[in-house]
Amino acid sequence: MSVPRKPTVQELRIDVAAQSWQRSGSGRGSIEVAFADAIGEQWVLMRVAGDPEERVLVYDRFEWECFVDGVRNGEFDDAI
């Protein structure tokens, strides 16, 4: 069974600068998240503030909901 490849930000044709980014903290290294509609679906974009390469990760809605559920249930409490 092959897993479908997720599109990149470029393939989604999303203007990263035009997104409404929500930030986890202040300064370099903060996580920023934005929600964007493209190609008929909602996508979650994630980046690290101050990343010199300006990389943006793309998650589909299901992946995001699984992550949030894990956070709520303490799945990442020992990650530090």
Beta strands, then each sheet from edge to edge (+ up, - down):
strand 1: 22-23
strand 2: 31-38
strand 3: 41-48
strand 4: 57-60
sheet 1: 1+ 2- 3+ 4-
end
